[in-house]
Amino acid sequence: MLTKLSTYHHTELSEALLKGTVEMTLGCFSMRIKATDPTLLDFLYDAYRDVPTNLELSDVTDISLKVHAPNILRRYIRRQVIADPGFIVPAAPLPPRLSPLALEMGLNLSVALKCCRFTTFHSAVVAKEKGAILISAHSGGGKSTLASALMNDGYRLFSDEFGLMDMSDASLWAHPRPVSLKGQSIDIVKEFTGAEWITKTLTGTPKGDIAYRRVRPSDIEESSTPAFAKLILFPTFIEGASPHARELAKAESLMKLIPSSTNYHLLGEAAFKGLLKLVKGARAYEIVYGSTEDSMQMVRDLASGAGL
Amino acid sequence: MPAGPYSDDTQWCADPDKIILETLEDVTVAFHKVSGDTHILNFMSAAVVAVLSEGPETFASATPKILNYIQLDEADCPDGIIKETILQLDEVDLIAPSRGNQ
C-alpha cells in the first residue's frame, strides 16, 4: 500500500531511510533510497511530500540509490556525502548540507544510465490533454524555468530533466521529480508560483545556488498517463535578445535530438524508429529569447499553432 | 571505417540488411544498424546507397546507374563527385568493398 511520504512519522521515515527501505513511485519509475544524513530527511519531507511511498520493499525497483559518506573517515571527520547509484561514477564528495543535491544528481544519473525501457533525452516535458511539449536544451538553456512557467499555464509536469520515449509508439512518459532551479531562475519561478512551492535554497553548490520547485499532487496523480509530442523546442537564452523562432525540418529536429539522448546508440534500431515517429508527429522550432515573459508568449503561439 | 587501398576495379556494395533508409520531407535519413549511427544523406548519397544496395558495382559501372537513378546527364554531374561520394560513404560504413575484392 502506497501512501504519501508526508504522512509518515519522522521516526519511521528516518529508520526506513537508514535501512534503505524507502520506496517511492513516480510515474514510470520506482526508486529505493538509502541515506544516513538528516538533511536529506528534511528535503524529502519538503520536496517529495506528496509522492506515493512505501517503507517496506515490495518489489525490485528501477532505481536504487544510496547517499552515504565516501569512506569511513568522512563519516565522522569533516563529513562528506556522495551519491551511489550502484555503479562507479566520478562524483565529487559534497558536504552533508548538500545531500539533497547528491540525491538529485544520483537519481538523474540512474535514469540517464540505467533505465533502458525508454529512449532517454536530456529535455523537459510538459503536457496538456491534446499533447506534449518536449524542450531540449543544454544546461542553462532555460528548460526548467520554461517548464515551470508552462506548469503555471495549465500544463502538467512530466520531467524537467528527461524526455522518456516509449520506442514502440513514441509516447512520452512522466517521471515528475522536483524541478531543479539554478541562480536567477529561482527568484523568477518563485515570483510566479509563490515561495511556498520552492524548497530552501542550497547555496555554494558546484553549480551555484540551487532550489527545487515541488511537484504538484495533480502532476503525480496523472503521472501514469503518457502523451504524444506535438511540439519540440530547442531554446537558447541570450540576455536581452529579442525573441524569435525558426521552424526546423523533421530531419534537422531528429539530428538535434540524437546527441541529447543518453542511450540512443545503445538501443539501436528501436530507438531510431521511435524517434522517427516522434519527429513526424511534432512541429519543431529553435527559439531564442531574452526573458521568461518573451519566451512564454512565443511558446503559447507555437503551441497553439501545433494544435495544443 | 574506410576500406583502405582501393582501385578502379574495386567493387562497392551497400548491405540493405544493415541500413534503414527513411525519407523525411525531402531529406533521406540513413540508420546504420551495426554502428547505431544516423546520417542525413543528400540526394547523391541516397542514390549511391540505393544503387549499391542492388549489387556490387565499380566506380565506372555504378556511375550510369546512379545518374539514371537521379535522372541527371553525365554533363550535369561534376567530375569525380560520384567517386568522392562513394569514398565518403565508405568512411561512415554505409557502403563497403564487396567480399569478392578481399
Interface residues (C-beta under 8 A of the other chain):
Chain A: A249 K250 A251 L254 M255 I258 Y264 H265 L266 G268 E269 F272 K273 L276 V279 K280
Chain B: I20 E22 L24 E25 V27 V29 F31 K33 G36 D37 T38 I40
